[in-house]
Amino acid sequence: MKKNTFTTASLFLLTVLSALISRAQILQPATAPNRAQQALINRGYGMFIHFGVNTFADVEWSDGTIPAEKFNPTHLDPEQWVKTAKDAGFRYVLLITKHHDGFCLWDSKYTTYDVGSAPVKMNIVKAVSDACKKYGIGFAIYYSLWDRHEPVYKDKNPQLYIDYMKKQLTELFEINPNICELWLDGGWDRKPQDWGLDQVYKLVKQFNPACAVGVNHTIVNEEGKRNFTRPGKMTEDNKYYFQYYPSDFRLWDPQIITLYDKKQYLHEGKSYYLPFEHTLCISSRWNWFEKSAELPVRDLDELQELFYWSTANNNSLVINVPPDNTGRIRPYTANAVIELGKRLGLQPNKPLPKNGELISGRQPVTATSTGQYKGNRLEAANINDGNLDSRWEAADSTATIELSLNEAKAFNKISIFEYKDVKELPDGFSQIRIPRILQYNIQLLEKGEWKTIFLGEEPMGDCKVINFPQQYRTPKLRLNILKASSLPAISEINVMLKSGK
């Protein structure tokens, strides 16, 4: 009798566990994070690593015809990559395992276009995974849906390539079943329904239910149509729709979301919670794969403010820190990202730092002049709408913008994102940002008089951060642009009271 009771109970338990596992493989409507989403939020900050055959051809994208023999690093050192990530305070590493060219950083059974056919045959995926275990940080992978090398990709039956992807992803999860994130890219090359994302999602969750799955360009304006609103303007819940379902988080590389980001998105009439993961380049040229020429990194002020912006509101950030063609991250690049971590005060197992209390958001703004772009007025209100894609632009080379504040609120920090002209470089991806504003000052109104609290006698830089040694209160703040090379423009001004540090 006891034996029969035990058997019945065991069968019941197995049935419940099976149902729970099955449920974990299906994205559920929700207004709060699921297990995988909460783990992503808790990690918050990762290091993206672009490395592959493109690194050895000085290109960002290639079409799968660069010979595998070109992949030939002379001092390949994946542990150095991961140690750099650890020293910089990153919580996980996100490794490009296969880009659009189809070249794989592990020796796959299903292709010869991989490290197994290269002069240096190291299983880089395993090496990075092992180093992540050694240094106690998470391991995540990027895998391109689009494959410009694999012949089966061109077959009219999409299931054949879906099966190919599933076999390769199985190989990757056999290297490390605890992969914490799968970042999928290249979905624009086929209809969303032809990627078999439900099959991919189910496969991933069988290995690790806590693995977050995301697809670049996740969200669209209308179900079944590829019309997009940029993430900086997505300020309403339950207005936008999944393009790629199921996904645990939103991606739109390399867009920056609004400070007033919303989390509820629709699929077939149901609402789902979706955090956002940002992607940034450490390079000020916006190159993802390192080039043979030494290129400059971003200013720490800009990286700092973009960190705060991107990790606020339960979202996450990965910064791309690529190795060069020797197989190592260059010292000046590593130093920059490590210094950023020190400046931010990042500590293991501690919450990510916050920027402080924003007191200028959506407050009234006026300007002495307003310019236009393609018939649209570039209004002063754009400087504090929480959207880095919008901007105010003056109609004259000198101008003043005036911001109303709550005088009861103190501030001791101002950050200014100048809108800059962009020069596109020949590779079609990289760019140089060119400043317009050359001289300026900041004034506050005190007892009916304007007093200058900061004087800028040189270009603003990519993001000007001004930390004051004391707190100020004022009903009005002015930015006076005294000299500019062309019509001055500002994307965002944040006036805030710094927190803690």
C-alpha positions in Angstrom: 0.0 0.0 0.0 2.8 2.4 0.9 4.6 1.5 -2.3 1.5 2.3 -4.4 1.1 5.6 -2.5 4.7 6.5 -3.1 4.4 5.7 -6.7 1.3 7.8 -7.1 2.9 10.7 -5.3 6.0 10.4 -7.4 4.0 10.4 -10.6 2.1 13.5 -9.4 5.3 15.3 -8.6 6.8 14.4 -12.0 3.7 15.7 -13.7 3.8 19.0 -11.8 7.6 19.4 -12.5 7.0 18.6 -16.2 4.2 21.2 -16.3 6.5 23.8 -14.6 9.3 23.1 -17.0 6.9 23.3 -20.0 5.5 26.6 -18.6 9.1 28.0 -18.3 9.5 27.4 -22.0 6.6 29.7 -22.9 6.8 33.4 -22.3 3.9 34.4 -20.0 1.8 37.6 -20.0 3.0 39.6 -17.0 3.4 43.0 -15.4 6.6 42.1 -13.4 9.9 40.4 -14.3 10.0 36.6 -14.8 13.0 34.6 -13.6 15.2 35.2 -16.6 14.3 38.9 -16.7 15.0 39.4 -13.1 18.4 37.8 -13.5 19.1 40.1 -16.4 18.1 43.1 -14.3 20.2 42.0 -11.4 23.3 41.6 -13.7 22.7 45.0 -15.3 26.1 45.7 -16.8 28.1 43.5 -19.2 31.0 43.6 -21.6 30.3 42.9 -25.2 33.1 41.3 -27.2 33.2 41.5 -31.0 35.9 39.2 -32.3 36.0 37.1 -35.5 37.2 36.9 -39.0 36.1 40.6 -39.5 38.8 41.6 -37.0 41.5 40.4 -39.5 40.0 42.2 -42.6 39.3 45.7 -41.0 35.6 45.5 -41.7 32.4 45.6 -39.6 30.3 43.2 -41.8 31.4 40.6 -44.3 29.6 38.2 -46.6 31.1 34.9 -45.6 33.7 34.8 -48.3 36.7 35.9 -46.2 38.9 32.7 -45.9 39.0 31.1 -42.5 42.8 31.2 -42.8 42.6 35.0 -42.3 41.7 34.3 -38.7 45.2 34.2 -37.2 45.7 36.0 -33.9 49.3 36.0 -32.7 48.8 36.3 -29.0 45.2 35.0 -28.4 44.3 35.5 -24.8 40.6 35.1 -23.9 41.5 35.1 -20.2 42.8 38.6 -20.6 39.5 39.7 -22.0 37.6 38.3 -19.0 40.0 39.6 -16.4 39.6 43.0 -18.0 35.8 42.6 -17.6 36.2 41.6 -14.0 38.6 44.5 -13.2 36.2 46.9 -14.8 33.3 45.8 -12.7 31.2 44.1 -15.4 28.8 41.4 -14.2 28.9 39.3 -17.3 30.6 38.9 -20.7 28.6 38.8 -24.0 30.6 37.0 -26.6 30.0 37.1 -30.4 30.0 33.4 -31.2 28.9 33.8 -34.8 28.4 37.1 -36.7 26.5 37.6 -40.0 29.4 36.2 -41.9 28.8 32.8 -40.4 32.3 32.3 -38.9 32.1 30.4 -35.6 34.4 30.9 -32.6 34.1 27.2 -31.7 34.8 24.1 -33.8 31.2 23.2 -34.9 30.3 19.8 -36.3 28.0 21.5 -38.8 30.3 23.9 -40.7 33.9 24.2 -41.7 33.8 28.0 -41.5 35.1 28.1 -38.0 38.2 28.2 -35.8 38.7 24.5 -36.6 39.7 25.5 -40.1 41.9 28.5 -39.0 45.6 28.5 -38.1 44.7 29.2 -34.5 42.2 26.5 -33.5 41.4 27.4 -30.0 37.8 26.9 -29.0 37.3 30.5 -28.0 33.7 30.0 -26.7 34.9 27.4 -24.2 38.0 29.5 -23.3 35.8 32.6 -22.5 33.3 30.4 -20.7 36.0 28.8 -18.6 37.5 32.2 -17.8 34.1 33.5 -16.7 33.8 30.6 -14.3 37.3 31.4 -13.0 36.6 35.1 -12.4 33.0 34.6 -11.1 31.1 36.5 -13.8 28.2 35.5 -16.1 28.7 34.1 -19.6 26.3 35.3 -22.4 26.4 34.7 -26.1 25.5 36.6 -29.3 24.5 34.4 -32.3 23.5 35.8 -35.7 20.3 34.5 -37.1 21.4 35.7 -40.5 24.2 33.5 -42.0 25.9 34.7 -45.2 28.1 31.6 -45.5 26.0 28.5 -44.7 24.5 27.0 -47.9 21.3 25.6 -46.2 20.4 29.2 -45.2 19.5 29.7 -48.9 17.1 26.8 -49.0 13.4 27.7 -49.6 12.4 25.6 -46.7 13.2 27.8 -43.6 12.9 24.8 -41.3 16.2 23.4 -42.6 18.1 26.4 -41.4 16.2 26.5 -38.1 17.3 23.0 -37.5 20.9 24.1 -38.3 20.7 26.9 -35.8 19.2 24.6 -33.1 22.1 22.1 -33.6 24.7 24.9 -33.3 23.0 26.4 -30.2 22.9 23.0 -28.7 26.7 22.8 -29.2 27.0 26.1 -27.4 24.8 25.2 -24.5 26.7 21.9 -24.2 29.9 24.0 -23.7 28.1 25.8 -20.9 24.5 24.9 -19.9 24.4 28.0 -17.7 24.6 30.6 -20.4 22.8 33.5 -18.9 21.7 35.4 -22.1 21.2 34.7 -25.8 21.4 37.8 -28.0 20.0 37.1 -31.5 20.7 39.5 -34.4 20.1 39.8 -38.2 16.4 39.0 -38.1 15.6 41.7 -40.8 16.8 39.3 -43.5 13.7 37.1 -43.3 10.1 37.3 -42.2 9.9 37.0 -38.4 7.9 33.8 -38.6 10.6 32.1 -40.6 13.2 32.1 -37.8 11.5 29.4 -35.6 11.9 31.6 -32.5 9.4 29.5 -30.6 11.6 26.5 -31.2 14.8 28.4 -30.3 13.2 29.8 -27.1 12.0 26.3 -26.0 15.5 24.8 -26.7 17.2 27.5 -24.7 14.9 27.1 -21.7 15.4 23.4 -21.6 19.0 24.0 -20.9 18.6 27.1 -18.6 15.2 28.5 -17.8 16.9 31.6 -16.3 18.7 32.4 -19.7 17.2 35.6 -21.1 16.5 35.5 -24.8 16.4 38.7 -26.9 16.2 39.6 -30.6 17.5 42.8 -32.1 14.7 45.2 -33.2 12.2 43.4 -30.9 9.3 45.9 -31.1 7.2 47.4 -33.9 4.3 49.8 -34.2 1.7 47.4 -35.6 1.4 43.6 -35.2 2.7 41.9 -38.4 4.2 45.1 -39.9 7.8 46.3 -39.8 7.2 50.0 -39.0 9.2 51.2 -36.1 9.1 53.9 -33.4 12.6 54.6 -32.1 13.0 53.5 -28.4 13.6 57.1 -27.3 9.9 57.9 -28.1 8.3 54.8 -26.5 6.7 56.4 -23.5 3.4 54.5 -23.4 2.5 51.0 -22.1 0.6 48.6 -24.3 0.9 50.7 -27.4 3.7 48.8 -29.3 3.9 45.1 -30.4 6.4 42.2 -30.6 8.0 41.8 -33.9 10.0 38.8 -32.6 8.1 36.6 -30.2 9.0 35.1 -27.8 11.7 37.4 -26.3 12.5 38.1 -22.7 14.0 41.6 -23.3 14.0 44.3 -25.8 16.9 45.2 -28.1 17.5 48.0 -30.6 21.2 48.2 -31.2 22.5 50.9 -30.7 19.5 53.1 -29.8 19.1 54.7 -26.3 15.7 54.5 -24.7 13.8 57.3 -23.1 14.3 58.2 -19.4 10.5 57.5 -19.2 10.8 54.0 -20.6 7.8 51.7 -20.4 7.8 48.0 -19.9 4.5 46.6 -21.2 4.3 45.3 -24.8 1.6 43.5 -26.7 1.4 40.1 -28.5 -2.0 38.7 -29.8 -3.9 40.9 -27.4 -1.9 40.1 -24.3 0.5 42.3 -22.4 4.1 41.3 -21.5 6.8 42.8 -19.4 10.0 43.5 -21.3 13.1 45.3 -19.9 15.6 46.8 -22.4 19.3 46.0 -22.9 21.4 48.9 -24.3 24.6 48.4 -26.4 27.4 50.9 -26.6 30.9 51.0 -28.1 33.9 51.9 -26.1 35.2 53.4 -29.3 34.3 57.0 -30.1 34.2 56.0 -33.8 31.4 53.5 -33.1 33.4 50.5 -34.5 32.4 47.2 -33.1 35.3 45.1 -34.4 38.7 46.4 -33.6 40.7 47.8 -36.5 44.4 47.6 -37.2 44.7 51.4 -36.7 44.5 52.6 -33.1 41.2 54.4 -32.7 40.2 56.7 -29.8 37.9 55.6 -27.0 34.9 57.6 -25.7 35.4 60.3 -23.0 34.7 58.9 -19.5 32.2 61.7 -18.8 30.0 60.5 -21.7 30.4 56.8 -20.7 29.5 57.6 -17.1 26.3 59.5 -18.0 25.3 56.9 -20.6 25.8 54.2 -17.9 23.5 56.0 -15.5 20.9 56.5 -18.3 21.1 53.0 -19.6 20.9 51.1 -16.3 18.1 53.2 -14.8 14.5 51.9 -14.6 15.4 48.2 -14.4 17.3 48.2 -17.8 20.8 46.9 -18.6 23.8 47.9 -20.6 26.6 46.2 -22.4 29.7 48.1 -23.6 31.7 46.6 -26.5 35.4 46.2 -25.7 36.9 44.3 -28.6 40.3 42.6 -28.9 42.6 43.5 -31.7 44.1 41.2 -34.3 46.7 40.0 -31.9 43.9 38.5 -29.8 44.2 40.9 -26.8 42.4 44.0 -25.7 44.7 47.0 -26.2 46.0 48.5 -22.9 44.6 52.0 -23.5 41.1 50.5 -24.2 41.3 48.2 -21.1 42.5 51.1 -19.0 39.6 53.3 -20.1 36.9 50.8 -19.1 38.6 49.9 -15.9 38.9 53.6 -15.0 35.1 53.9 -15.8 34.3 51.2 -13.3 36.4 52.9 -10.6 34.8 56.3 -11.3 31.4 54.7 -10.9 32.4 52.9 -7.8 31.2 49.5 -9.0 31.4 46.7 -6.5 30.7 43.0 -6.8 27.3 41.9 -5.4 26.3 45.5 -4.8 23.5 47.4 -6.6 24.6 49.4 -9.6 25.1 53.1 -8.7 22.5 55.7 -9.6 22.9 59.2 -11.0 20.8 61.1 -8.5 17.6 63.0 -8.4 16.7 64.6 -11.8 15.0 68.0 -11.1 14.9 69.3 -14.7 12.9 66.6 -16.5 10.0 68.0 -18.5 10.2 71.4 -16.9 9.2 74.5 -18.9 11.9 75.7 -21.4 12.2 78.7 -23.6 14.9 79.8 -26.2 15.8 83.0 -28.0 15.4 81.2 -31.3 14.2 77.9 -32.8 15.5 76.3 -35.9 14.0 73.7 -38.3 15.0 70.5 -39.9 13.1 69.2 -42.9 10.2 71.4 -42.1 10.0 70.4 -38.4 10.6 72.9 -35.6 13.4 71.8 -33.2 11.8 73.0 -30.1 13.4 74.1 -26.8 11.3 71.5 -24.9 13.4 68.8 -26.5 16.3 69.4 -24.2 14.6 67.8 -21.2 12.1 65.4 -22.7 14.2 62.3 -21.8 15.0 61.5 -25.4 18.5 61.6 -26.8 17.1 61.3 -30.3 15.4 64.7 -30.1 17.1 68.1 -30.0 16.7 71.8 -29.8 18.5 73.8 -32.4 18.9 77.6 -32.6 18.3 79.7 -35.7 21.3 81.9 -34.8 25.0 81.1 -34.0 24.6 82.6 -30.6 21.5 81.8 -28.4 20.2 81.4 -24.9 18.1 78.6 -23.6 16.3 79.1 -20.3 15.0 76.4 -18.0 12.5 76.8 -15.2 13.2 74.8 -12.0 11.5 74.2 -8.7 13.4 76.6 -6.4 12.8 74.2 -3.5 14.9 71.6 -5.2 18.7 71.7 -4.8 21.2 70.6 -7.5 24.9 70.2 -7.7 25.4 68.6 -11.1 24.6 69.4 -14.7 25.2 67.1 -17.7 24.8 68.4 -21.3 24.6 66.2 -24.4 25.4 68.4 -27.3 23.9 67.4 -30.7 26.9 67.1 -33.1 27.4 66.9 -36.8 28.5 63.4 -37.9 31.0 62.5 -40.6 30.4 59.0 -41.9 33.6 57.0 -42.5 34.2 54.8 -45.6 33.3 51.5 -43.9 29.7 52.6 -43.6 29.6 52.1 -39.8 32.2 54.2 -38.2 31.8 57.9 -37.7 33.4 61.1 -36.3 31.3 63.5 -34.2 32.0 67.2 -34.8 31.1 69.8 -32.1 29.3 73.0 -32.9 29.4 74.8 -29.6 32.7 76.4 -28.8 32.1 78.8 -25.9 29.3 79.1 -23.4 28.3 79.8 -19.9 25.7 78.7 -17.4 23.9 81.2 -15.2 21.3 81.0 -12.5 18.8 83.6 -11.3 19.4 84.8 -7.8 17.5 87.6 -6.2 16.6 89.0 -9.6 20.1 88.9 -11.0 21.8 86.4 -13.3 25.0 85.0 -11.9 27.5 82.8 -13.8 28.3 79.5 -12.1 30.2 78.0 -15.0 32.2 79.4 -17.9 33.1 77.1 -20.8 36.0 78.4 -23.0 36.4 75.2 -25.1 34.1 72.8 -26.9 31.7 70.9 -24.8 33.0 67.4 -25.7 30.7 64.5 -26.4 29.0 65.0 -23.0 29.8 67.9 -20.7 29.5 66.9 -17.0 29.8 69.8 -14.4 30.0 68.8 -10.7 29.6 71.7 -8.4 31.3 71.8 -4.9 28.1 73.2 -3.4 24.4 73.0 -3.9 22.3 75.6 -5.7 18.7 76.5 -5.8 17.1 78.7 -8.4 13.8 79.3 -10.2 15.6 79.7 -13.6 18.8 78.4 -15.2 20.3 79.7 -18.4 22.7 78.2 -21.0 24.2 81.0 -23.0 25.9 79.9 -26.2 28.6 82.6 -26.9 30.3 81.1 -29.9 29.5 78.2 -32.3 30.9 76.9 -35.6 27.3 76.4 -36.9 23.8 76.5 -35.5 24.1 75.3 -31.9 22.0 72.3 -30.9 21.4 70.4 -27.6 20.0 66.9 -27.3 19.5 66.9 -23.5 20.3 68.9 -20.4 20.1 67.1 -17.0 20.1 69.1 -13.8 20.3 66.9 -10.8 21.2 66.4 -7.1 23.9 63.8 -7.0 23.3 60.7 -5.0 25.7 59.4 -2.3 29.1 59.2 -4.1 
